[in-house]
Structure formats: C-alpha cells, structure tokens
Amino acid sequence: MKAVLLGVGQAGGKLTTAIAEFDADAGYGAVLDALAVNTAAADLDPLPLETVLVGQSRVNGHGVGGDNELGAEVMDEDAVEVLDALAPKVTAEAEAVFVVAGLGGGTGSGGAPVLVRELNRVYDVPVYAIGILPGRDEGTMYQVNAGRSLKTLVREADATILLDNDAWRSSGESMEGGYEAINASMAKRIGLILAAGEAVEGVGESVVDTSEVINTLRAGGMAAVGFASAPAAEDPEENVTTVTSAVRSAVMTGLSLPNATDADAALVAVAGDPDRISRKGAEKARKWLQEETGSMQVRGGDFPLDSDRIAALVLLAGVERSQRVEAFLERARQAVRDEREEKPDPAAAFDNDEIDDLL
Ligand SMILES: Nc1nc2c(ncn2[C@@H]2O[C@H](COP(=O)(O)OP(=O)(O)OP(=O)(O)O)[C@@H](O)[C@H]2O)c(=O)[nH]1
C-alpha cells in the first residue's frame, strides 16, 4: 500500500521516522513521503523529515505541555498550513494517509483527531490513525488525554491502529529507554503491513494485496497488528507447525494491543520463501484465527520474502470489545474521577457531557 505518513507531536514524529526508515532500509518503497507536525520546535529539530511548526503565535515553539484542548485549538487554527505542506506529498499514487500520534500528551492527542477530520474532508483515500496508548504507569493526565483523544479518533478515522506502550515491555525497563525498542517493533509491523500490499509481481496467486488490507480495515473502529517469526526448514512439509505457531505467537505475544483478540475482521499474511511456506499450515492457521477472533472474515495470503525464516503478520480490525481496550477505558474513567476529585468544580476541569460520555 503506497502511503503518506503524518506524525503529530513528539511520539508521532519519532514513530513516523521509524516507519519511514524501516521501509527505506528494507527497500519496499511503500512509504511515499512523510511529514512531522508539532508545537514544540525542539522536538522537530532532530527529525530527518520535512516539518511544520504550528501554534507559534500561541505557544512560541515551546509545546502545549500536555494540554490537549490547546493542542486541538492550535491545530484547528493552523490546519491549512499542515494541509498545504502535505498536499504535494499525497500524489495520485497514494492509497492511504496515516496520521501517527501519542494519545497521552497534548499536541498529538488534541491535534491528530483534528487533522484526521480535515484530511478526510480533502482526500478520497482512507485516512487511518496510528495511536499510541500510554502505559499503565503513566500519570492521570496521560490516561485522561488518551481516553478523550481515542474516542474522537475512532469517530473521525477510517480505522485506528493502536499501540499500547505496555506491549513488549520487559520488566524493570524504563519507559524512556524502552521507546526506541517499542517504536522499532511497531515500525516493523506497520512497515510490513504497508509492504504486504505491495505484491511482488509474478509471485504466486495467493499474495496479499493492498485491497485486502483496506477491506480488513473497513471493519473500522480500533485495530491491532501482530508479528512473529521462526526459522524454517527447506521442505514445506516440515513447516506446518512453524507456520501455525508463528501465527499463534503473532497474536498471543506479538500484538501491538495485547489480548485484543476479539475482532470483526482479520488478515493473516505468511511471509517467507514461497517454496518453504506450508499451505496446510497456512490454512490451519487461518482456521485457528477464525476461532480465536470469533470473526468469519479472515483473509489470508502470502508475503514472499527472501528469507530462511517464516514470519506471520496479523492485522485485526474491530477490536474494541477486547479486554485490553476495556481495561484502558476503565483506567481513563478512573483518571477522570481522580481529576474531578482534585478539581471539585467540574466546569473547571471538563464539561459534564464529556465526563458522562467517557464514564
Ligand atoms: N511509543 C512511544 N511512545 C512515546 C514516545 N515518546 C512519547 N511517548 C508517549 O506519548 C505520550 C506523550 O506524547 P508526546 O508525543 O510526548 O506529546 P506531544 O503530543 O508532543 O504533546 P506536548 O508535548 O504536550 O506538546 C506519552 O504517553 C508517552 O509515553 C515514543 O518515542 N514512543
């Protein structure tokens, strides 16, 4: 899938860079171009991307300090500047635009839903969001911001792919130190989803193509992406279990939103040397995924790769009923309650409708 990426806020810019670099290093060419937007000049400086600094008249390049209402206002005011910078990048080749943001801060949290809405007005191609959920140890403000932002994003975007900052976090590792590893893991998953749609010409009929990725994401709502790989034998007959366990691991331990296995639609791509991929294994894995997700809409195909490993790439869409999302929303609701206790005058914190909505 030929895609243009738009990173919003600090985390958005960093993850966008990681995805663009993964794609370039692997030579897939699925990322057509990328742009980073922020209210903080210092966060844009290190990025090897074209950048747009917004809200200068309001915050003078210093960021919005976690105030996502201000993040949304500023983005509303300066959306035209962002759209103008993005326009030459969204060429006729583009099949989707991805807006990438951390949902717990201010700029990305408030700004991403505004940009998704505006982009959806302008472009016919799908506009997807990639949203980073704060880890459970992050403070109240992050949870509240993410709860609100997620709700709006899910409404505005064609689908919202979620990355939980608690996914793949090894115990004792600091959040800061872990970002690079988390970003790399997520970049690989997103990069492969984009590349999986870039079917390699002339290789087999069962190759996954872009329309299958788009049709899977048509389930809308929230989505998650998983990956796992294992060494493969040369004889495909010996790789039945290799394929099935790679798919299982991608879902059970390799998902960007852990435990989000209750889905409306799924796509499973078995990546590797086409001569090594076990058809029987792929078929079994697909059946297993159908049972595991409770979805009858499980698409499948190959992703030819020159490798002596077999990998599974799984995209799950419509995962909002899953335990993990419920747990996060409960955290966000609790955070709203805590904030309300700290600020007993509800008008000073949020408007009542919004609280009721979230509760
Ligand atoms: N996965 C990941 N999460 C990050 C990274 N940097 C920050 N975060 C998370 O993103 C949230 C904070 O969002 P930021 O992107 O830093 O904030 P911002 O959108 O720039 O907004 P302001 O700084 O308030 O202007 C928190 O939940 C962090 O844990 C990163 O590189 N990777």
The ligand as an SDF file (V2000), in Angstrom:
LIG
                    3D

 32 34  0  0  0  0  0  0  0  0999 V2000
    5.8110    4.5010   21.7970 N   0  0  0  0  0  0  0  0  0  0  0  0
    6.2650    5.7280   22.1070 C   0  0  0  0  0  0  0  0  0  0  0  0
    5.5910    6.4890   22.9680 N   0  0  0  0  0  0  0  0  0  0  0  0
    6.0850    7.7260   23.2410 C   0  0  0  0  0  0  0  0  0  0  0  0
    7.2880    8.2200   22.6760 C   0  0  0  0  0  0  0  0  0  0  0  0
    7.5090    9.4790   23.1600 N   0  0  0  0  0  0  0  0  0  0  0  0
    6.4730    9.7480   23.9870 C   0  0  0  0  0  0  0  0  0  0  0  0
    5.6080    8.7010   24.0390 N   0  0  0  0  0  0  0  0  0  0  0  0
    4.3130    8.6110   24.7480 C   0  0  0  0  0  0  0  0  0  0  0  0
    3.4860    9.6290   24.1920 O   0  0  0  0  0  0  0  0  0  0  0  0
    2.7430   10.2930   25.2170 C   0  0  0  0  0  0  0  0  0  0  0  0
    3.1580   11.7290   25.2480 C   0  0  0  0  0  0  0  0  0  0  0  0
    3.0150   12.2600   23.9880 O   0  0  0  0  0  0  0  0  0  0  0  0
    4.0920   13.1870   23.2970 P   0  0  0  0  0  0  0  0  0  0  0  0
    4.0940   12.8110   21.8510 O   0  0  0  0  0  0  0  0  0  0  0  0
    5.3880   13.1730   24.0150 O   0  0  0  0  0  0  0  0  0  0  0  0
    3.4400   14.6180   23.4910 O   0  0  0  0  0  0  0  0  0  0  0  0
    3.0840   15.7060   22.3850 P   0  0  0  0  0  0  0  0  0  0  0  0
    1.9980   15.1990   21.5160 O   0  0  0  0  0  0  0  0  0  0  0  0
    4.3520   16.1250   21.7010 O   0  0  0  0  0  0  0  0  0  0  0  0
    2.4500   16.8920   23.2180 O   0  0  0  0  0  0  0  0  0  0  0  0
    3.1100   18.0280   24.1440 P   0  0  0  0  0  0  0  0  0  0  0  0
    4.4930   17.5510   24.4990 O   0  0  0  0  0  0  0  0  0  0  0  0
    2.1960   18.1100   25.2970 O   0  0  0  0  0  0  0  0  0  0  0  0
    3.1190   19.2470   23.3040 O   0  0  0  0  0  0  0  0  0  0  0  0
    3.0500    9.5510   26.4840 C   0  0  0  0  0  0  0  0  0  0  0  0
    2.0410    8.5810   26.6960 O   0  0  0  0  0  0  0  0  0  0  0  0
    4.3930    8.8950   26.2240 C   0  0  0  0  0  0  0  0  0  0  0  0
    4.5550    7.6910   26.9280 O   0  0  0  0  0  0  0  0  0  0  0  0
    7.9690    7.3670   21.7460 C   0  0  0  0  0  0  0  0  0  0  0  0
    9.0170    7.6910   21.1690 O   0  0  0  0  0  0  0  0  0  0  0  0
    7.4050    6.1460   21.5090 N   0  0  0  0  0  0  0  0  0  0  0  0
  1  2  1  0
  2  3  2  0
  2 32  1  0
  3  4  1  0
  4  5  2  0
  4  8  1  0
  5  6  1  0
  5 30  1  0
  6  7  2  0
  7  8  1  0
  8  9  1  0
  9 10  1  0
  9 28  1  0
 10 11  1  0
 11 12  1  0
 11 26  1  0
 12 13  1  0
 13 14  1  0
 14 15  2  0
 14 16  1  0
 14 17  1  0
 17 18  1  0
 18 19  2  0
 18 20  1  0
 18 21  1  0
 21 22  1  0
 22 23  2  0
 22 24  1  0
 22 25  1  0
 26 27  1  0
 26 28  1  0
 28 29  1  0
 30 31  2  0
 30 32  1  0
M  END
$$$$
